[in-house]
Amino acid sequence: MKDSLPIEHLYYTESSLEKILGNLDKVRQNIFPNLSEEKDLLEQSFPSVCLIGLGRCGSNIALDVATLVYNSRNHYLNELEYQDQLAQEREFKPMRWIKNHLPLDNGNGDNPVFLIEPVVLVGDLDKDIAGRIKYSSQAGRQKFLDEYKKLQLMDLSEVHAGGAGNAPILGQYLAKIILNKETASFRNEDWRHIHSYLVDSCGIKANQSRLYFYIFSAGGGTGSGMASEFGLAQQFSYLSKTFDYQVSPSNQPDKRDSFVFEPIFTSGICILPNISGSSIEVSEALHINAGRLLCKYLSEEWDFSYNVERESNDTPEDVMKRIRPWNSMMLISNDIMRYVEQEESENGKDIDVNTMEKYANQYISQQIFNILTAQAVTTDYDENYFRRAGIDISETVRLDANDLFMSMAGPVAVAYAESVVNKSVNDDVDIDELFFRSIDLPHFNRDTQAIEGISILPIESQRYKQSLKKYQDSQYNAEELNDLHFFKHCSSVISIISLPKDYKLSFMDLNKLKVHINKLFPNTTLKRYALVIGASANLSLTTLVAKSPCLSDDFLTLVVAYIKRCFAKEEYRYNDDIDQAILRFITQDEFKPEELQEFLWEFENPAKILDTNWYAIKPMYEKKYRELIGEADKFVSINDIRLDFKNVENAIKYLREIYRHRISKTNILSLDNDAGGVIHLSPGLHSIEPVAESK
């Protein structure tokens, strides 16, 4: 199988199962150092979730998530020295959210519910990432680093000791060097072990991690460039096992060296840069960088999921050429987090960008936590409860890797809200208002210390405010909102309802949530629900909105900004001809790529966002590749990883596909002559009417 893999993917994958297992044991020893007995160590499973933070922004968020989980437990294990400080310092609101969010009060006799402690991998092209983390001034950080062994640093400085210079193509190229280079040739042995955990062993029996979240900033160079390359390497390794039909004989098939593997679910968690704001000026390069990432991802997603131009009989080699970096990409807009700060600020104008980042970090932490806690079972509820609520129990899911793998793909947005509940009174929550808060502009909930709202706005903020007001004033008549592309063209939604232990929503309230979702998302092909019991002190609602977020104003703005700056011919770079043309290409019934060719060059020009000589930089990095890889037949030029016209064309085709998403009502077919041959269910009358017989 290895010999038939496509030459354009040169990612190194360890082929020796014995070496992979040895490397996994090293990682297991690092993250479970207290297990001294070899038997206990081998029986210890890896956490089911892994967070990979790349670049400065991504590594900070991944560290925040791990720190919050660690500290939330220590607060209730007689480590109270931080509590006064946490109550006083504004920047620790995320910590207070965790404290309030988890039912860790031992006084009520219930066992505390703790979140999964994920494996956390952080990596940056900055040589000083270890020092930056180690000498952080955040309270308790040093103690956390000493005790949270599930945090592992990816020290990649021997390949490159500096950043990517805010150029994603350089970040991508450096990641390609790292991932194409044999791990045995790295001086840092830890990388060999981490590579086997993250890439070589994903999905196999010996590695129980199944959910992987790549966290990064889309507007930078390192995270934006490296994240998709790391994701592609993992997918390449995983899919190459899928198509390897050779089964090696084994006398003990149940041993841990079995290569029988299970689905994994990977998601990029992408921080989009600020776009607008009266008091905020953002570097245009951030928009270009983010637009490149989004354009690249849409192109890859189109090729993987929708491209009907490929051969009718897919061969393994053909599929391997069309891999995508993640199953889905969650979008969190930094821009909308300023609404939280405006609400908190006295004058609403003095908005600090660093504070906005902290809010975005907290929002991401909340969503990761809620997805992780959706692993719970529904044993507290019987089948009749769900039937009365209008939800079949087969629809309620634990969001394990397979559920997510099969039901969530492409760009994803998040809607979130939570409420404090009184366990003795089960009708004290306004479900209509809870749902409304989840789709509102981001805002701070003082009762729960949570940031609520939607992660990326469907349309421009003022227009969205007006639409929301009409929605609320009309007693939640969804006609004011569901014609927006964000809601109208959504292909699937996953709703996670989290309830405190011993608190039960009435079946009427649960049914209200279902009705709101049905009305707001009229064309969803797939709706899934997870009901989490006892993982939160509050009632919370998380809704994951799939695919249609790519039609939002912010998403389209970033993609077109990149195309204009890096692809457009000179006469079109600074006017709105391309803007209008792309909107036309998306909405018109027919798309002719040759019309797009009139505006664009064949390849992107990375020099357009760099204030230096690109042609002097290029040979420096290519020489680094030749020296570090050392095999002439494995050389990759920077020119080879440029995005090209086909990527832009595929991205537009993906947008067209989502723009045209519809569902059709199912006709009821009958062989009974008295029924008229074919009958249909009238949605208006909710009755069965015969269709007139054709003559």
C-alpha positions in Angstrom: 0.0 0.0 0.0 2.8 2.4 0.9 4.3 2.3 -2.6 1.0 3.3 -4.2 0.4 6.4 -2.1 0.4 9.6 -4.0 3.8 11.2 -4.4 2.5 14.7 -3.5 2.0 13.7 0.1 5.4 13.0 1.5 4.4 13.0 5.2 6.6 10.6 7.2 4.7 7.8 8.9 6.4 5.3 11.1 5.7 1.8 9.5 7.0 -0.3 12.4 4.2 -1.2 14.8 6.7 -2.2 17.4 8.3 1.3 17.3 4.9 3.0 17.4 3.9 1.0 20.5 7.3 1.8 22.1 6.8 5.5 21.4 3.3 5.4 22.8 4.6 3.8 26.0 7.0 6.7 26.4 4.1 9.2 26.0 2.1 7.2 28.5 4.9 7.3 31.0 5.2 11.0 30.6 1.6 11.8 31.2 1.0 9.2 33.9 4.3 9.3 35.8 2.7 8.0 39.0 2.1 4.6 37.4 5.3 2.8 38.2 4.2 -0.8 37.6 4.5 -1.7 33.9 1.3 -3.7 34.0 -0.7 -0.7 35.4 0.9 1.5 32.8 0.0 -0.7 29.8 -3.6 -0.9 31.0 -3.9 2.9 31.4 -5.9 4.3 28.5 -5.1 7.6 26.9 -7.6 10.4 27.5 -10.2 10.4 24.7 -9.6 14.0 23.9 -6.5 15.8 22.7 -6.1 19.6 22.2 -3.3 20.8 19.8 -2.5 24.5 20.3 -0.4 25.9 17.5 1.2 29.4 17.3 1.0 32.0 20.0 -2.8 32.3 20.1 -3.5 28.6 19.8 -0.9 27.6 22.5 -2.3 30.2 24.9 -5.9 29.0 24.5 -4.9 25.3 24.9 -2.9 26.2 28.0 -5.9 28.2 29.4 -8.2 25.2 28.9 -5.9 22.9 30.6 -5.2 25.4 33.4 -8.9 25.9 34.0 -9.6 22.2 34.3 -6.7 21.7 36.6 -7.5 24.6 38.8 -11.2 23.9 39.0 -10.4 20.6 40.6 -7.8 22.0 43.0 -10.2 24.7 44.2 -12.2 22.0 45.8 -9.3 19.9 47.0 -8.3 22.2 49.8 -6.3 24.6 47.6 -8.1 27.8 48.5 -5.2 30.2 48.4 -6.2 31.6 45.0 -9.9 32.2 45.6 -9.6 35.8 47.0 -7.4 36.8 44.2 -9.7 35.2 41.6 -12.6 37.1 43.0 -10.8 40.4 42.7 -9.0 40.1 39.3 -11.1 40.7 36.2 -8.9 38.6 34.0 -9.8 35.4 35.8 -13.5 35.5 34.8 -13.0 32.3 32.8 -11.8 30.6 36.0 -14.9 31.8 37.9 -17.0 30.5 35.0 -15.5 27.1 35.4 -16.0 27.2 39.2 -19.6 28.1 38.8 -20.1 25.8 35.9 -19.0 22.6 37.6 -21.0 21.0 40.4 -18.0 20.5 42.7 -19.7 21.3 46.0 -19.1 18.2 48.1 -21.5 19.4 50.8 -24.6 18.0 49.1 -23.3 14.4 49.2 -23.1 14.0 45.5 -19.8 13.0 43.9 -18.1 15.8 42.1 -18.3 15.7 38.3 -15.0 16.5 36.7 -14.4 17.1 33.0 -12.1 14.9 31.0 -8.5 16.0 31.4 -7.3 16.2 27.8 -3.9 15.6 26.5 -2.6 19.1 25.5 0.1 19.5 22.9 1.4 23.0 22.3 3.8 24.0 19.5 5.2 27.2 18.0 7.9 28.1 15.6 9.1 30.5 18.3 12.2 29.0 19.9 11.3 30.4 23.2 7.8 28.8 23.6 9.0 26.8 26.6 10.3 29.9 28.3 7.2 31.9 27.4 5.0 29.2 29.1 7.3 28.5 32.0 7.8 32.1 33.1 4.3 33.2 32.6 3.1 35.5 35.3 -0.3 33.9 35.5 -1.1 32.9 39.1 -0.6 29.2 39.7 0.9 28.6 36.2 4.2 27.2 37.5 2.4 24.8 39.9 0.2 23.7 37.0 3.2 23.0 34.7 4.8 20.9 37.4 1.7 18.8 38.1 -0.3 18.7 34.8 1.8 16.1 33.0 -0.8 15.7 30.2 0.7 18.9 28.8 3.4 18.2 26.3 5.5 20.8 24.5 6.4 20.3 20.9 9.8 21.8 20.7 10.5 22.3 16.9 13.3 24.8 17.2 15.9 22.6 15.6 14.0 22.9 12.3 13.3 26.6 12.7 14.1 28.9 15.6 12.0 31.9 14.6 8.4 32.5 13.7 6.8 32.4 10.2 7.0 36.2 9.8 3.2 36.5 9.6 3.2 34.6 6.3 1.1 31.4 6.4 2.8 30.0 3.3 6.1 30.0 5.3 4.3 28.4 8.3 2.9 25.8 6.0 6.3 25.1 4.4 8.1 24.8 7.7 5.4 22.4 9.0 5.9 20.4 5.8 9.6 20.1 6.6 8.8 19.0 10.1 6.2 16.4 9.0 8.2 15.1 6.0 11.4 14.6 8.0 12.0 11.2 9.5 11.3 11.4 13.2 14.4 9.3 14.1 16.6 12.1 12.7 15.4 14.7 15.2 17.7 15.4 18.0 14.7 15.9 20.3 13.5 12.4 21.1 10.2 13.7 22.5 9.1 14.7 19.0 9.4 11.1 17.9 7.1 10.0 20.7 4.6 12.8 20.2 4.6 12.2 16.4 3.6 8.5 17.0 0.8 9.6 19.4 -0.6 12.3 17.1 0.0 10.9 13.6 1.3 7.3 13.4 -1.2 5.7 15.8 -4.4 7.7 15.5 -7.4 5.4 15.6 -5.6 2.2 16.5 -6.4 0.1 19.5 -3.3 1.1 21.5 -4.2 4.8 21.3 -7.6 5.5 22.8 -7.7 9.2 21.9 -10.5 9.8 19.5 -11.3 13.6 19.5 -8.6 16.0 18.3 -9.1 19.8 18.4 -6.6 22.0 16.6 -6.7 25.5 18.1 -5.1 28.4 16.2 -5.4 31.9 14.9 -6.4 32.3 11.3 -4.8 35.7 11.0 -1.3 34.8 11.9 1.5 33.0 10.1 2.5 30.1 12.3 -0.8 28.7 13.5 -2.6 29.5 10.3 0.1 27.8 8.2 0.9 24.9 10.4 -2.5 23.8 11.6 -3.9 22.5 8.4 -0.6 20.8 7.5 -0.6 19.0 10.8 -4.2 18.0 10.3 -3.5 16.7 6.8 -0.6 14.6 8.0 -2.9 13.0 10.6 -5.6 12.4 8.1 -3.1 11.0 5.6 -1.8 8.5 8.2 -5.3 7.6 9.3 -6.8 7.1 5.8 -3.7 5.2 4.6 -4.6 2.6 7.3 -8.2 2.6 6.0 -7.1 1.5 2.5 -4.4 -1.0 3.7 -6.2 -4.3 3.4 -3.3 -6.4 4.3 -3.9 -8.2 7.6 -0.9 -9.6 9.4 -1.4 -13.0 11.0 -1.6 -12.9 14.8 -2.1 -15.7 17.3 -3.4 -13.2 19.9 -5.8 -10.9 18.0 -6.9 -9.2 21.2 -3.5 -7.9 22.1 -2.9 -4.2 22.1 -0.8 -4.5 19.0 -3.9 -5.1 17.0 -4.2 -2.5 14.2 -8.0 -2.7 14.2 -9.0 1.0 14.4 -12.0 3.2 15.0 -13.3 6.5 13.6 -11.6 9.6 14.9 -13.1 13.1 14.8 -10.8 16.1 14.2 -11.8 19.7 14.3 -10.0 23.0 13.7 -11.0 25.7 16.1 -10.2 28.8 14.1 -10.0 32.3 15.6 -11.0 34.8 12.9 -9.5 38.3 13.1 -11.3 41.6 13.7 -12.8 43.0 10.6 -14.5 46.2 11.5 -15.0 48.6 14.4 -14.9 52.3 14.9 -12.0 52.2 17.4 -10.2 49.2 16.0 -7.7 49.3 13.1 -6.5 45.9 12.1 -3.7 45.0 9.8 -4.9 44.0 6.3 -2.4 41.1 6.4 -4.5 39.4 9.1 -7.5 39.5 6.7 -5.4 38.1 3.9 -4.0 35.3 6.0 -7.4 34.3 7.3 -8.9 34.4 3.9 -6.1 32.1 2.6 -6.9 29.5 5.2 -10.6 29.6 4.6 -10.2 29.4 0.8 -7.8 26.5 1.2 -10.2 24.7 3.5 -13.3 25.1 1.3 -11.3 23.9 -1.7 -10.2 20.8 0.2 -13.7 20.2 1.6 -15.2 20.4 -1.9 -12.7 17.9 -3.3 -13.3 15.5 -0.4 -17.1 15.7 -0.1 -18.7 17.1 -3.2 -16.4 16.9 -6.3 -18.5 14.9 -8.8 -15.9 15.7 -11.6 -13.7 12.9 -10.2 -13.7 9.4 -11.7 -16.8 7.5 -10.9 -14.9 4.6 -9.4 -12.8 6.1 -6.7 -9.5 4.3 -6.1 -7.7 4.5 -2.8 -5.0 6.5 -4.5 -7.6 9.0 -5.8 -9.2 9.5 -2.4 -5.7 10.0 -0.8 -5.1 12.9 -3.2 -8.2 14.6 -1.9 -7.8 14.5 1.8 -9.0 17.4 4.1 -7.2 18.5 7.2 -10.2 18.1 9.6 -13.7 16.8 9.7 -14.9 20.2 10.5 -13.7 23.7 11.3 -15.3 25.7 14.1 -15.3 29.4 13.6 -14.9 31.9 16.4 -14.8 35.5 15.4 -12.5 37.8 17.4 -14.5 40.7 16.0 -17.8 39.9 17.7 -16.1 39.5 21.1 -15.9 43.3 21.2 -19.6 43.4 21.8 -18.9 41.7 25.2 -16.4 44.4 26.0 -18.7 47.2 24.8 -21.3 45.9 27.2 -18.8 45.8 30.1 -17.1 49.0 29.2 -18.3 52.2 30.8 -18.4 54.3 27.7 -18.6 51.4 25.2 -15.7 52.7 23.1 -12.4 52.1 24.9 -12.0 48.5 23.8 -8.8 46.7 24.6 -7.8 44.1 22.0 -6.0 42.0 24.6 -9.2 41.8 26.6 -11.1 40.8 23.4 -8.7 38.0 23.0 -9.3 36.9 26.6 -13.0 36.8 26.0 -12.5 34.8 22.8 -10.3 32.4 24.7 -13.0 32.0 27.4 -15.7 31.4 24.8 -13.6 28.7 23.1 -12.9 27.1 26.5 -16.6 26.9 27.2 -17.4 25.2 23.9 -14.6 22.7 24.3 -15.9 21.9 27.8 -19.5 21.5 26.6 -18.5 19.1 23.7 -16.4 17.1 26.1 -19.2 16.8 28.7 -21.6 15.6 26.0 -20.1 12.2 26.5 -22.7 11.5 29.2 -25.4 8.9 29.0 -29.2 9.4 29.2 -30.0 6.7 31.8 -31.8 9.1 34.0 -34.6 9.4 31.4 -36.8 6.7 30.1 -38.0 6.3 26.5 -41.5 7.7 27.3 -40.0 11.0 28.4 -38.3 11.6 25.1 -41.5 10.5 23.2 -43.6 13.0 25.1 -41.1 15.7 24.3 -41.3 14.9 20.6 -37.7 13.6 20.5 -37.1 10.0 19.7 -34.5 8.5 22.1 -32.6 7.2 19.1 -31.9 10.9 18.2 -30.3 11.6 21.5 -26.6 11.0 21.2 -23.4 11.0 23.2 -21.2 13.1 21.0 -18.5 10.5 20.7 -16.1 10.5 17.8 -18.3 8.4 15.6 -21.4 10.6 16.1 -19.4 13.8 15.3 -17.6 12.0 12.4 -20.9 11.1 10.7 -22.9 14.3 11.4 -20.7 17.4 11.4 -18.6 18.5 8.5 -17.3 21.7 6.9 -17.4 25.2 8.6 -19.3 25.2 11.9 -20.6 28.0 14.1 -21.6 27.8 17.8 -24.7 29.3 19.6 -24.5 29.1 23.4 -26.5 30.2 26.5 -26.9 29.0 30.0 -29.2 29.7 33.0 -29.0 29.3 36.8 -31.8 26.9 37.9 -33.4 26.1 41.2 -33.4 22.3 41.6 -36.5 22.4 43.8 -38.5 24.2 41.1 -38.3 22.8 37.6 -40.3 25.4 35.8 -38.3 28.5 36.6 -36.4 28.8 33.3 -37.7 30.8 30.3 -36.8 28.4 27.5 -37.7 30.9 24.8 -35.4 33.5 26.3 -32.6 30.9 26.8 -32.8 30.0 23.1 -32.8 33.7 22.1 -29.7 34.5 24.2 -27.9 31.6 22.4 -28.3 33.2 19.0 -27.9 36.8 20.2 -24.7 38.9 19.8 -22.1 37.8 22.3 -22.7 39.2 25.8 -21.6 38.5 29.3 -24.0 36.7 31.7 -23.3 38.1 35.1 -25.3 35.3 36.8 -23.2 32.5 35.4 -19.9 34.2 34.4 -20.4 32.8 30.9 -20.1 34.5 27.5 -23.2 33.7 25.6 -24.2 34.3 22.0 -23.3 33.2 18.5 -19.6 32.7 17.5 -19.8 34.4 14.1 -22.5 36.8 13.0 -24.8 35.8 10.1 -24.9 39.3 8.8 -23.5 42.8 9.7 -24.1 43.5 13.4 -26.5 46.4 13.1 -28.7 44.6 10.6 -28.5 41.5 12.8 -29.6 43.5 15.8 -32.6 44.7 14.0 -33.5 41.2 12.8 -33.2 39.9 16.4 -35.4 42.6 17.7 -38.1 41.8 15.2 -37.8 38.1 16.1 -38.2 38.9 19.8 -41.0 41.4 19.3 -43.0 39.0 17.1 -43.0 36.4 19.9 -40.2 34.4 18.2 -41.7 34.3 14.8 -38.8 32.7 12.9 -39.7 34.3 9.5 -37.6 37.3 10.6 -34.5 35.2 10.8 -34.8 32.0 8.9 -34.5 33.6 5.5 -30.9 34.6 6.4 -28.5 32.2 4.6 -26.9 31.3 7.9 -30.1 29.7 9.0 -31.8 28.9 5.7 -29.0 26.8 4.2 -27.8 25.0 7.3 -27.4 21.3 6.5 -27.2 19.9 10.0 -27.4 21.0 13.7 -26.3 19.3 16.8 -27.9 20.6 20.1 -26.3 19.8 23.4 -28.7 20.3 26.4 -26.8 20.1 29.7 -28.8 19.8 32.9 -27.8 19.7 36.6 -28.2 16.4 38.3 -31.8 16.0 39.7 -33.1 18.8 37.5 -35.5 17.8 34.7 -36.9 20.0 32.0 -40.6 19.5 31.5 -41.3 17.7 28.3 -43.1 20.9 27.1 -39.9 22.9 27.6 -37.8 20.4 25.8 -40.3 20.3 23.0 -40.1 24.2 22.8 -36.4 23.9 22.1 -37.0 21.4 19.3 -39.7 23.7 17.8 -37.4 26.7 17.9 -34.7 24.7 16.1 -37.1 23.4 13.5 -38.5 26.8 12.8 -35.1 28.6 12.7 -33.3 26.0 10.6 -36.0 25.1 8.0 -33.8 23.1 5.7 -31.6 20.9 7.9 -31.2 17.4 6.6 -29.9 16.2 10.0 -30.8 17.2 13.5 -29.2 15.5 16.5 -29.5 16.0 20.2 -27.3 15.2 23.2 -28.8 15.4 26.7 -26.1 15.7 29.3 -27.0 14.9 32.9 -25.1 16.1 35.9 -22.1 17.6 34.2 -23.0 21.2 35.0 -24.3 23.3 37.8 -26.4 25.3 35.3 -28.7 24.5 32.5 -27.0 25.2 29.2 -27.8 25.0 25.5 -25.1 24.6 22.8 -26.1 24.4 19.2 -23.5 23.6 16.5 -24.5 24.9 13.1 -22.8 23.1 10.2 -21.8 24.4 6.7 -24.0 27.5 6.3 -21.6 29.7 8.3 -19.5 29.9 5.2 -22.2 32.2 3.7 -21.9 34.7 6.6 -20.7 38.2 5.8 -17.5 37.9 7.8 -16.5 34.6 6.1 -17.2 35.9 2.6 -15.4 39.2 3.3 -12.2 37.4 4.4 -12.2 35.0 1.4 -12.7 37.7 -1.1 -10.1 40.0 0.6 -7.5 37.3 0.1 -8.5 36.5 -3.5 -8.3 40.2 -4.5 -4.9 40.8 -2.8 -3.1 37.7 -3.8 -4.7 36.5 -7.1 -6.3 39.5 -8.8 -4.8 41.0 -11.9 -3.6 44.6 -11.4 -6.6 46.3 -12.8 -9.0 44.5 -10.4 -7.1 44.6 -7.1 -8.5 47.9 -5.8 -12.1 48.1 -7.2 -15.2 46.1 -6.4 -15.4 44.2 -9.7 -14.2 40.9 -8.1 -16.5 41.4 -5.1 -19.5 41.7 -7.4 -18.4 38.9 -9.7 -17.9 36.4 -6.9 -21.3 37.1 -5.4 -22.7 36.6 -8.9 -20.9 33.4 -9.4 -22.3 32.1 -6.1 -25.9 33.0 -6.7 -26.4 32.5 -10.4 -27.7 29.2 -11.7 -24.6 28.6 -13.9 -21.0 29.1 -13.0 -18.4 29.3 -15.8 -14.8 29.2 -14.4 -13.5 30.9 -17.6 -15.3 34.0 -16.5 -13.4 33.9 -13.2 -10.2 33.5 -15.1 -10.6 36.9 -16.6 -9.9 38.4 -13.1 -7.2 36.2 -11.6 -3.7 34.9 -12.2 -3.0 31.2 -12.1 -1.2 31.2 -8.8 -1.3 33.2 -5.6 1.4 35.8 -5.1 2.7 35.6 -1.5 4.8 38.7 -2.0 1.6 40.8 -1.9 1.4 40.7 1.9 5.1 40.9 2.7 7.0 44.1 3.0 10.2 42.5 1.7 11.6 40.7 -1.3 9.8 37.3 -1.6 12.2 36.1 -4.3 15.1 36.5 -1.9 13.2 34.6 0.9 12.1 31.7 -1.2 15.6 30.1 -1.8 16.5 30.4 1.9 13.7 28.2 3.0 14.1 25.8 0.1 17.7 25.3 1.0 16.6 24.6 4.6 14.3 21.9 3.2 17.1 20.3 1.1 19.5 20.2 4.1 17.0 18.9 6.6 15.3 16.3 4.5 18.4 15.3 2.5 16.6 13.2 -0.1 16.4 14.7 -3.6 13.3 12.8 -4.6 11.4 14.2 -1.5 12.1 17.8 -2.3 9.1 20.2 -2.2 9.4 23.7 -3.6 7.5 26.6 -2.0 6.0 27.1 -5.5 4.3 23.7 -5.1 2.4 24.6 -2.1 1.0 27.9 -3.4 -2.8 28.0 -3.8 -3.8 28.1 -7.4 -6.8 29.1 -9.5 -8.3 25.6 -9.0 -8.4 26.2 -5.3 -10.4 29.4 -5.8 -12.7 27.7 -8.3 -13.3 24.8 -5.8 -14.0 27.3 -3.0 -16.7 29.0 -5.1 -18.2 25.7 -6.0 -18.4 24.8 -2.3 -20.1 28.1 -1.6 -22.5 27.5 -4.5 -23.3 24.0 -3.1 -24.2 25.3 0.3 -26.1 28.3 -1.1 -28.4 25.8 -3.0 -28.9 23.5 -0.1 -32.6 22.4 0.2 -34.6 19.6 1.6 -37.6 17.9 0.0 -40.7 16.7 1.9 -41.0 13.0 1.8 -44.0 11.7 -0.3 -45.9 8.8 1.1 -46.2 6.0 -1.5 -49.0 3.5 -1.5 -50.0 0.5 -3.6 -53.6 0.8 -2.3 -55.9 1.8 -5.2 -58.2 3.6 -2.9 -55.4 5.9 -1.8 -55.0 7.2 -5.3 -51.5 5.8 -5.9 -49.5 8.5 -4.3 -50.4 10.6 -1.3 -48.5 13.4 0.6 -48.5 14.9 4.0 -49.8 18.4 3.9 -47.6 20.5 6.3 -50.3 23.1 6.5 -53.2 20.8 7.6 -51.1 18.0 9.2 -53.4 15.6 7.4 -53.0 13.1 4.6 -54.5 14.1 1.3 -54.7 11.9 -1.8 -53.1 13.2 -4.9 -55.4 13.4 -7.9 -55.0 10.5 -10.3 -53.3 11.3 -13.5 -55.2 10.6 -16.7 
